[in-house]
Amino acid sequence: MAAELRDRFGAPPAQVQDLLFAVKIRALGARGGVEAVSVEMGHVVVRLFAGMQFDAPRLETVLKGQGQVARSQLRLNQKRLGASWRATLEAVLRRVARI
């Protein structure tokens, strides 16, 4: 979809890129049982639906010490990840959804 928009209208403004990223994150999250993704005190927080659990060892290969994994919540430190926080979030959600 992003490629189609770029082909048709040129490079999208930052707001459109943010919107497309949000849609991608929601779609990936839905596949993996993610109830919510939010930002709290400089951390991106991913919460699973009740009764679901993260597979911490499987996620550590993606996080590489840049996040904390609890039973049903994952926290990514945006400051520590810098510009790569979006790519890391996407990789985590792909791993959770097993895509």
N, C-alpha and C positions, 0 to 999 in steps of 0.2 A: 504494500500500500504506500509506504514512504517513497519507494522508487517511482511509482506511478505519479505521485504528486510532484516529485522533483522533475520528472520528465515533462510533465505537463505545464507546471507553473514556475519552475526554477527552484533554487534553494529556498526552503521554507524558513520563515522567521523563527527565532528562538522559542517563542510561545507555541508554535505548531510542533516543533521538535519535542518540546516538553510534553505536549498533549499525546503525541504518538508514543513516546516513552511510557507515559502513564498507562495507555491502553495496552501496550505490550506487557507491562508488569502485571496488570490486572488479569490478562489472559493467562500468563504463565502461572500466576498465583492460584487462579481458579483450578488449573489442572493439578496442582499440588496440595490442595486442601488448605490454602492460605485464607484466613478470615480477614486479615487486615495488614496493610503496610503503612507505617506512619513514621514521622520524624519526631523524636523526643530528646530534648537536651543534647543535640549534636549527634544522635545515633539514629540510624534507620532501623526500625523495629518491625520484625516480621512475626506475626502471630498465626498459629494454626487453629483450626476449629477444635472445639472440645473433644477430647478422646484421641486426638492425633498426636504423634510425636515425631520430632526430628531425628534423623539418623546422624548423630554427631560425628562419628568417625568418617562417614561418607562425605560430610560437608567440610571437614578439616582440610581436605586436599584443595578445596576451592578457597577457603578462608585464609589459610596459611598464617594463623595467629592474628588476623586482623578483625576478628569478631568473636562474640561469645554465643555459645549454643546451650540453651536449656531445654527442658523437655518439650515445651510447646512454643517457645519464644527464641528468636535469634536477634542479636544486636550487632550492627555494623557501625564502627566509629568513622563517621564521615571525614573528620579532620585527619585521622591517621591514614585513611585510604586516599585522600585527596581527590584528584580528578578521576580516579579509577573506581569510585564508589558505585557508579551506575553499572559499569561492566561487571563488577563483583556481585552486585545485587541480582543482575540478570543471570549470571552463572550459577548463583546459589539457587534461584528459583527454577532454573532448568534442571539442576541436580535433584531438587525436591520433587519436581514433576517427572523426573526420570526421562527427560527428552534427550 
